Amino acid sequence: MKKANITLKMEAQRLEATKRYMEKKDVSIEQELGEALQKLYEKHVPAAVREYIDETADSMPDPKAKKQKEKNNAAAPNQSQGTI
């Protein structure tokens, strides 16, 4: 599924202090914010809508994976011919 960016503003000193103390606990701010966003999504988006999104995301091919597969197929030698 395609990812989107979110920009938040926080007082610089508070942000640096948060990062510093989170690092001591081996926790990243990105990980924690990601988990918080997931909880917000689950809290506010109805279950039927989440299910629909999950189904459509699973059925849509990943364009990056498709391009990588095509690239790998083009780079790989033709294996249908055997050598004696």
DANORDA-V369975 format. One record per residue. N is the residue number from 1. RES is the residue in three letters. PHI is phi in whole degrees, -180 to 180 (none if undefined). Layout:
N,RES,PHI  N,RES,PHI
This chain:
1,MET,none  2,LYS,-69  3,LYS,-99  4,ALA,-119  5,ASN,-97  6,ILE,-124  7,THR,-111  8,LEU,-123  9,LYS,-115  10,MET,-148  11,GLU,-56  12,ALA,-56  13,GLN,-63  14,ARG,-67  15,LEU,-64  16,GLU,-62  17,ALA,-65  18,THR,-61  19,LYS,-60  20,ARG,-60  21,TYR,-76  22,MET,-70  23,GLU,-61  24,LYS,-63  25,LYS,-99  26,ASP,55  27,VAL,-124  28,SER,-97  29,ILE,-65  30,GLU,-63  31,GLN,-64  32,GLU,-63  33,LEU,-67  34,GLY,-61  35,GLU,-66  36,ALA,-65  37,LEU,-64  38,GLN,-62  39,LYS,-65  40,LEU,-62  41,TYR,-59  42,GLU,-67  43,LYS,-73  44,HIS,-103  45,VAL,-92  46,PRO,-57  47,ALA,-56  48,ALA,-64  49,VAL,-70  50,ARG,-61  51,GLU,-63  52,TYR,-61  53,ILE,-62  54,ASP,-62  55,GLU,-66  56,THR,-71  57,ALA,-68  58,ASP,-70  59,SER,-85  60,MET,-86  61,PRO,-70  62,ASP,-80  63,PRO,-60  64,LYS,-67  65,ALA,-67  66,LYS,-64  67,LYS,-63  68,GLN,-65  69,LYS,-64  70,GLU,-63  71,LYS,-65  72,ASN,-64  73,ASN,-66  74,ALA,-72  75,ALA,-82  76,ALA,-76  77,PRO,-70  78,ASN,-68  79,GLN,-96  80,SER,-78  81,GLN,-95  82,GLY,-93  83,THR,-113  84,ILE,-110
